[in-house]
Amino acid sequence: GMDFETCVRERIPILSILLNNFSMAIELKVMPISTEKYRSTDISGDYAAMARAFGGHGERVTAPEEIVPAIRRGIEKTQQGVPALLEFITSKETSVSRL
């Protein structure tokens, strides 16, 4: 989040894409006890709202048909000199790449 705040403060018009599955899936296999007991790999947050609170453009995208229009709006905002963050809500996946 602080990198986005820097972009707003310094007027760096960057388009950030955030894939939000509300989980730290890569840690699932190495944190089974704390995940089961405390839900330690479950995370939440409205990152689009955070972007707006910092003074940038933020959008939360929940439907596939919203993807292209949101990207176009994000690009338009950066062309206007405003940093933009697009938060795409995705499903939680339990298998991740080992790379």
Secondary structure, DSSP 8 states (H G I E B T S, - for coil): -HHHHHHHHTT---EEEEEE-SB-GGGTTT-HHHHHHH-TTB----HHHHHHHHTSEEEEE-SGGGHHHHHHHHHHHHHTT--EEEEEE----S-----
